[in-house]
Structure formats: C-alpha cells, structure tokens
C-alpha cells in the first residue's frame, strides 16, 4: 500500500513500520516530524487540507494547502528571493490561519505587511512562475514508484513483525466481517421460516451475552400474541392457564423477551455472524444452504420479479397459511420489517421464489 501527497502521506508515516510505503517530501516531513529548514513541529493534518467547491460546482479547490505554501517559500529562500527571517515569518502567519482561507493571494497580502512593498513585489513576481505544487509533485512521484514496483515484480511483502490477535481485534473482525454468498443464502432461507429464525436469533444472542436494559413491553406483547394466535384477552388468559403462568410471571417473561428484541435490533451484522456460527454448530447450516442453492439452480431461468395484484396476494396467502400456518398479517410491510427483512420488496421477492420452488418440486 502506497501513500503520498495528502492524507495518504500522513497515514503512510503512521503505518510505515507495518509496511505501508510513503513517497515524497510531504511523507518525509510527516515521518521526521519537521519540514526542511523549519524547526517547528510538522504533524498537523491541516497541512494538507484544502477547501473544495460543492460537487455540483465541479469540486474545484478554493484554497491552497499549507504544504504548497511552505514548499514555495522554501524554494524562494533557496533562490535568494527572500531571506530566512522573512520566510519563517510568512510561514508562521499562514500557519496561524484556518486552512480554508490559506491561499497564494492571501500570502501576497501578508507579505506586503511583513516584508514591505518592494520585497513583497519581488516575491509575488517570482511566485507567478515558480509556485511549487508539492501535493501534485508527490502524487506523480507515487504513481511513478508504483509503476516501477509493478515492472520489478517483487516477491510478496513479509512483515518484519508478529501480529498478536488480541481479543479486541477478534471482536473488530467479527463486527466488520461481510457475509459471503453462502451466508447470505442461508440467512435468507432461514428468514423465510420465522420460528426457526427466532430460535436461531435467541440462541445467537445467548452466545453474544448482550447486556441491555429491558424496554417497554407493549410492542413485545403484541408480537407475542400474534405469534401465538392470541387475538383477544380470553385467548391470552387461556394460554396463561395452560402454561401455568400468572400475570406477574407473564410480565417477567415478556420483559426478558423485550430485552432480547432490543438486543437483536441493536446487534446488526454481529448478530447474523453469530447466528451463522450457531447454525453450523447445530448442523442446520448445510441443509439450509443446500435448499437455497437448489432453489437458485431450479429458478435460474425464471423471472425474479414477483407478480402484482391478486396473483401476489394468492402467493402471500400460500406462504402464511401453508408455509407458516398462521393468518395473513394486517400489514405486510410492518410484518416484513419486524422479521428483519430490508423492505417489503425483498420479502415478497423471496416469497415468490420460494413459491416457484415449491411448485417446481411438486
């Protein structure tokens, strides 16, 4: 990995011990901590910052980077256009400005106040044809270095250090890992069976051990009653009697369920990764993947877009009545969101493909 000219130079200076390659004067200054000829600390990211116009206006630069001003003033000193004291004073005053207002125009104004009219005019005339675009020069140098590297075809990089796989690193990897195609297929196949999804989700949450304060249980009670087909208070009371629960015990159970619901909503990708671990350990991953791939193969030449109107309504009736054995929800979009589908369109497409696959297997 190469870095130069701007934030790449700063990152390369930080990561040079780990193999990142820095190129150019800006990288060298960040690496050593000082700009050539200047004994002040060189470490700020505003040294390379530039104000840009909005994208709709073309994104042109509206300011000049401090490194270009530094490089130009250093070159002017080397050419005898200004003396070291004048260069140092101009660098200091430009550095004191917020980066969006730094520019060669502002430098000319400050020079007239610091150097006097004659010396400032001499510097301005010299800068008109000798400005140093250090960021551009470093970027070109990096591209040339990359080209030379590709031509030389070096052996693979070998890090001169041993990476310790600490617990915090493993947690980061798990939290940022992206599921591959097989994982996506299995999770979608599992989500078509909400009770199985819920069981895997709860098992995964148990593995994650996510502490969370239980929220209000009203929404959880509504979902619980819908899952159990308890459409009235009498139905709920009968369920409680059959399961030997009083109101207090039901409330405690639902508080724990609400905590799990909230944990599931907050866990995101990490929860799905842990669910996949659970499915593999429980021997459920392979069958789900086999079914998903069989579905892909069987429907390879079929239209992926689900039908509209009554045709799709019939498919949804099939899914809820025959696949799940439960009544059609009052709101398909709300039910899909509750089950973790990205949106109603993704859900209906998955149901349509599942219906086609079931019909093809008959």
Long-range contacts (C-beta under 8 A, 24 or more apart in sequence): 2-142, 2-145, 2-146, 3-27, 3-142, 4-138, 4-139, 4-141, 4-142, 5-48, 5-134, 5-135, 5-136, 5-138, 5-139, 5-142, 6-48, 6-65, 6-135, 7-45, 7-48, 8-142, 9-48, 9-138, 10-45, 10-48, 17-161, 18-159, 18-161, 19-157, 19-159, 21-145, 23-138, 23-141, 23-142, 23-145, 24-134, 24-137, 24-138, 24-139, 24-141, 24-142, 25-67, 25-71, 25-134, 25-137, 25-138, 26-67, 26-134, 26-135, 26-138, 27-138, 29-67, 35-70, 35-74, 36-74, 37-74, 37-77, 37-84, 37-87, 38-70, 38-88, 38-91, 46-99, 48-135, 49-99, 50-99, 51-99, 51-100, 62-100, 63-99, 63-100, 63-101, 63-102, 63-103, 64-102, 64-103, 64-104, 65-99, 65-102, 65-134, 65-135, 66-94, 66-95, 66-99, 66-102, 67-134, 67-135, 68-131, 68-132, 68-133, 68-134, 68-135, 69-94, 69-102, 69-104, 69-107, 70-134, 71-132, 71-134, 72-104, 72-127, 72-130, 72-131, 72-132, 73-107, 74-132, 75-130, 75-132, 76-123, 76-126, 76-127, 76-130, 79-126, 79-130, 81-122, 81-123, 81-126, 82-115, 82-119, 82-122, 82-123, 86-114, 86-115, 86-119, 89-114, 90-114, 90-115, 104-131, 174-270, 174-273, 174-274, 175-269, 175-270, 176-269, 177-269, 177-273, 178-269, 179-269, 179-272, 179-273, 179-276, 182-289, 183-272, 183-276, 185-288, 185-289, 185-292, 185-293, 185-296, 186-276, 186-279, 186-285, 186-288, 186-289, 186-292, 187-272, 187-275, 187-276, 188-292, 188-350, 189-288, 189-289, 189-291, 189-292, 189-295, 190-275, 190-279, 190-288, 191-339, 191-340, 191-341, 191-350, 192-323, 192-350, 192-351, 192-354, 193-323, 193-324, 194-227, 194-324, 194-339, 195-227, 195-324, 196-284, 197-339, 197-340, 200-275, 200-278, 200-279, 200-282, 200-284, 201-260, 201-264, 201-271, 201-275, 202-260, 203-275, 203-278, 203-282, 204-271, 204-274, 204-275, 204-277, 204-278, 205-260, 205-263, 205-264, 205-267, 205-271, 205-274, 207-274, 207-277, 207-278, 208-263, 208-267, 208-270, 208-271, 208-274, 210-263, 210-266, 210-267, 212-259, 212-262, 212-263, 212-266, 213-259, 214-255, 214-256, 214-258, 214-259, 214-262, 215-258, 215-259, 215-262, 216-258, 217-251, 217-254, 217-255, 217-257, 217-258, 219-258, 219-261, 220-254, 220-257, 220-258, 220-261, 221-254, 223-261, 223-338, 224-254, 224-257, 226-329, 227-326, 229-326, 229-327, 264-340, 294-357, 295-353, 295-354, 295-357, 298-356, 298-357, 298-360, 298-361, 299-353, 299-356, 299-357, 299-360, 302-353, 302-356, 304-349, 304-353, 305-349, 306-348, 306-349, 306-351, 306-352, 307-352, 312-348, 312-352, 315-351, 315-352, 315-355, 316-348, 316-351, 318-355, 319-351, 319-354, 319-355, 323-354
